[in-house]
Amino acid sequence: MLATTTAIVAPALGPDDARAEGTEGTTTADAVAVAAAEQAIAARSGETGDARTGDAVVVDRDAKVSRDGDRIDRDTIDIVPAETAPPEPEAPAPPPGCDPAIEPQGTNGRLSTAELCAPWDGTVLMRADAAIALAALNEAYMARFGERMCVTDGYRSYDQQVTLKAQKPALAAAPGTSNHGWGLAVDLCPETYAGERWAWIAAHGPAEGWDNPAWARAGGAGPYEPWHWEFRAAPTS
């Protein structure tokens, strides 16, 4: 039966009739058909009105309202595009002349200096991979302390190690055995390896592969040398 104005009381339709209003097999039937089917089910069981609420089911086509409430007006939703991830920072360029693919040929203290390089201008020579790692550590050091790390020694030739051993027999390694002879060790200036700065390097150096070896620390197996730092491959995890 038609209601007044534009509201229509849905006719009694069975569930199969309601399904016929839409696409076969779908669960999204027309709102009128769904309401009518529910009313018909209630009527067959001796009830009137909505089987769930007891109220008459009236569908207002002009209002475009579903039986469970207003539909979402998609035109009122602000769609904010997802933010793109910031680009990965570019890795700093290696120091000039430092090619990590080059592994100097020769023996301890007898490497070709042409195959070595400096981590920054005016400092000592060392193996390229060690120089690149020290340069990265130095960048962070400068950001923290406002100046470069002070380094006194890097690669030492065999003859230089002989001379140093004669001058400091208790401290210098035997010629041919020092990591200085491989370009994998540096000695730091006192202002770099003391106090807060030494603590900072001790905390951050290992991440770049640089560390004060255990034998050179207080109570270690060798002489106490807080200035002596050696390069090993940086950790991979």
Secondary structure, 3 states (H helix, E strand, C coil): CECCCCEEECCCCCHHHHHHCCCCCCCCCCHHHHHHHHHHHHHHCCCCCCCCCCCCCEEECCCCCECCECCCCHHHCCCCCCCCCCCCCCCCCCCCCCCCCCCCCEECCEECHHHCECCCCCCCCECHHHHHHHHHHHHHHHHHHCCCCCEEECCCCHHHHHHHHHHCCCCCCCCCCCHHHHCCEEEECHHHHCHHHHHHHHHHHHHHCEECCHHHCCCCCCCCCCCEEEECCCCCC
